[in-house]
Structures are given as C-alpha cells and as structure tokens.
C-alpha cells in the first residue's frame, strides 16, 4: 500500500482552491497558466464517481453514513494510481465513522495541509459561494451539524461532507495525531505567497525549483485566476454563485458583515481564532 | 411450508422465498432459485476481494452491513441472509440491482447500465452513469409518445443464433423527487426504495413491455459543462469504449467475464447505432432531449 495521500483540508473559502491551482501550475511543464477546469493534481474526497469507480457500489442506494464507510477503501485504492503525492482536497472535518473506524484512509496518508482563514472573511466569501446572506452563513459556521451536499432528496455529484463548526473543523485537523499536518494561514499566503508555497513544497519534500515557483505564483495569482474564470468559467463554482473568485482580500468583511455577525463569530470562535493568531490582527 | 413466489424479469423466471413486488408474477419452471439461508463465510478457492464482497467466476458473496448478505452462484441460485431488523426494502433494493446483475454476469449475459423503451418492436436504450437522467428520459418518452418502458436501470443483452437480443427487466423505476417533478408525477402513495434512502420506487405498469427485442439505438448520456445539448453519432473503437464503461457492476467483476462481454458488445454494435448526448449539468433540458431523441428514432 502506498503512503502518498496529501490532504488539502480546509473549511470552505480558505485558500484550498488557490493552493490546488498553484500546485497544478508548479507541476505543469508549460509556462502558460494551468486550465482551472482541468487541475490534474488529484481529486476531492467527496467525489461520488471515485467512490463508485473504486468500490463498484451505486451510492444512490446507500445512506450518507453507509457512503462514508466506502470512502477509506475507495480513496486508498484510488491513490495507488499516483506517485509520491496524491493530493486530495477535502472540506470534511477529520472525523471517524460512528463505529470508531477511520473514515479517512490513514494507512495511505502521507501528510495534511490545513488552510485557515480569518472566519470573518470566510463568512463573507462563503455567503457568496452559497448564494445566501452573511447572517445565515455565520449561523452555519457555529452549527456542529452543518454539512455540505446534505440533501437526501436529489442526486448529487458529491457525497455528504460533515464540517462541524468553523472551530471544530480546524481543531479536528490541526490537533489530530495520525499524520503530520502543516497549518497555512490564508492571510500569510496573501502577504507572502513565495514564503508560504515554499513552505508547503518543503513540508512535502517536493523538489524545489525557484523559477517554477515564481511562474506558478504568477499563474495562480488572484487577478489571473479571476480573469480566467471570467473567460472560460470555473466548473467548481456552484450554479447559484455568481463568481467563484470574487474578492480574495483580507479584512473585506468590514465592508459587509453587520456588527451582530462580527460579535457572534468572535464569541463562538474565540479560542480557535486565538490559536491561529488571527484574532490579534483584528485588534481585539 | 414457506410461500414460493414466481416472477419473470431480465429474461428469466425466478422462484423466490421472498416477495418481490417490483417483478412481474408468472408461472412455469424457474431458472433461478432465491432462498433464505446462511451465506458462506468465504468463497473456497481462487477469488478476488472488494469492499465487503468476494467474487470468482461462479460465486459471489456480498455483505451490506448491517442489513443483509447474499451468496450468488452458478447463475442460478441466490441465498439471502437478512439480519435482525432488516427492512424488506433494504433487502430487495440490493437483490434486484447488484446481486441479480452478478448472477446475470455468471450466465454470460451483459447487464448494461441503461434504461430502455420499445420503439417499433425494437429496443432503444439510454445508457449513463447514475444521476444523469436515464430513468427520467425513458419515462418522459413513454409519456409523450407512448413508447412502453422495457427497463429502468439495467438492460440485459444476450445472444441468440449469433444475433444480439435485449431482454426487458421489470416495470419499476427509481426516481428522485426532482425527476418526479420534471415528469409531473404525483409522489402520493409511492414508497422510498429503502426506509432511509429517499428515492422513490415508481411502478410503470401496465405501460411496460415484457419480452425480447432486437436492439435499435443506444444513446449514451453524459453531463457536460457546455450550455447546450450536443449530440453526435459514435463510431469505430470509441463506440466499443463508451459502451464498455457502462456495463453494470463492471468494477466488481473486472476481467472475470471479459471474453463473454467482448463478444456481446461486438455483436451489439454490429446491429445497433450509438449516439452520445452531452447535456448541460444544470438546467432543465428534458423537453429538448425528448425532441432530439424522437427525431432520431423516427428518422
């Protein structure tokens, strides 16, 4: 069994897609920006088709909990087709199955990178993503039962993903002891992308080529990928969301979030915010 | 003595110790026995393992924990071992899909992941992965133009005197609420396929054809990121490849029946035309799809 899965784990809208686009550009042999609709560096842990292809089961006959039981087997098998790094994006919290067994293929895992972002900005960006209000989004970020792809009434390309609260999600990844984890702050990626992406390459023991690094950072800059999305669209954008790459800045929440929402996030997520030293940047 | 039910489905007669209301009742000598009993722990001799299943050329064991286990052998026998508290729908949903599909593989037949309708005494099939709309388009064409349904999810291809034949399956379809809405059907009185899986079981009797047909056209449906419905005829080696990936439970049987399946796809493609339809993954294109298909099948 290979031990090559690298988790790109995050609460939504925290820099995960940006990193995947960076990695795709870094590993891409051409100088042209990678096609954001063909990021050929791995997959997403909630992919229904990968689970069905690697187990032979029809997920539409199963409950969400039964689907979770297939995931470890399916992605362990999937990772056998990759070399040193089989990148798997996930928004799932790092959780076990109800029976205590692993939902994640721990035996096939090399490491995890956990992206974290100021939850005040996450709330604004995630509200745009879900085409809902920031207030409703803030409530979801405090809801330990919150799931993505949770509808049991229709077909979904992805299986249900349990996120926990924003804090619960981050703690589940950063405090686990099953494999090494590198925590990367979105704000640091904005401030100094070279330093942060270099730290990721270094953490994963990937060969470092500074020319490629510069090329990949330029080709994955927010302005570049926003322009590409405008030209060719982005298949990962939810249907109701206007644009996936909208603002991308730090501190944008100040223009959008109500005082009540800010207070609720700070109140509900204080400990975790302190832990990742985002809290201090807000002057509190 | 236990009641024995006799049914026809997939071109076979089943004698069953459990009731299968989705199948059509029949009489006569059965070719497959479905009994309640103990499923063996393992397959003896060479076998391969998947997630909670073992398979060899003539035997198959699968355990849908915690509800039920099945043992299928020699293309003519299924043993069901339900666990305590198993709901009968939890048993049947797996029996009439994966389990019987493997039995059909064991008989050297090809279960295709396809729905189908009868058009001028021939079979028109819609093959696709789950969730693309196989059931919906077949039922929509049935409603609009009166073509009887021949299958919802699995269509069987076998051979007679060197020619391909299509066997109908059974009259019930599995539909999400979204499809129910698109088709304008009421969900009143419909059961879910399982007690905790909220997809409906919809019975299309009497508008169902039970029997054998010559294949006419296979439409392969795909979702795409494009904004329009696109259709193209598939020819040559691509025709073989697009159909092969839609063999039902191919990922479970892998290469076990490669020879039989290669032969069946080859003779099917000698007879049937194949078109690929790409449809936008978002939005309602059902009417457009029906018009396109109708124009091709009536050409």
Interface residues (C-beta under 8 A of the other chain):
Chain A: X37 X48 X49 X52 X53 X54 X55 X56 X57 X58 X59 X60 X61 X62 X63 X69 X70 X73 X74 X152 X153 X154 X155 X156 X157 X233 X235 X239
Chain B: X50 X51 X53 X65 X93 X94 X97 X98 X129 X130 X131 X174 X176 X177 X178 X193 X194 X196 X197 X198 X199 X225 X249 X250 X251 X252 X281 X282
